[in-house]
Amino acid sequence: MESYNKLVRDRIPEILDEKKVPYEKRIASAEEYKIELIKKLCEEVKEFNEAGNPEELADVLEVIRALKELPEYEGVEKLRREKHKARGGFEQRIILKGER
């Protein structure tokens, strides 16, 4: 039987209840929530890197959305826009080659 102790989406307990799967549930503190979101982001990015499918990208975006809701990251969208204006995005697909 697989063991786990990780942050899950809000409806997962409901889904497990419907399937009669036993589990224990607790609510993370604010500090633990941030740590777990960052761990979840790494997990989802790894899965996206391996699978490369839209479902995994959607999972990455959902974790990023949750991170953006944390008080310490509330200005990140403004910062993203400023950086886009100053340095551009990735629309032109530019690859640089050189040495450092």
Secondary structure, 3 states (H helix, E strand, C coil): CCCCCCCCCCCHHHHHHHCCCCCCCCCCCHHHHHHHHHHHHHHHHHHHHHHCCHHHHHHHHHHHHHHHCCHHHCCHHHHHHHHHHHHCCCCCCCCCCCCC
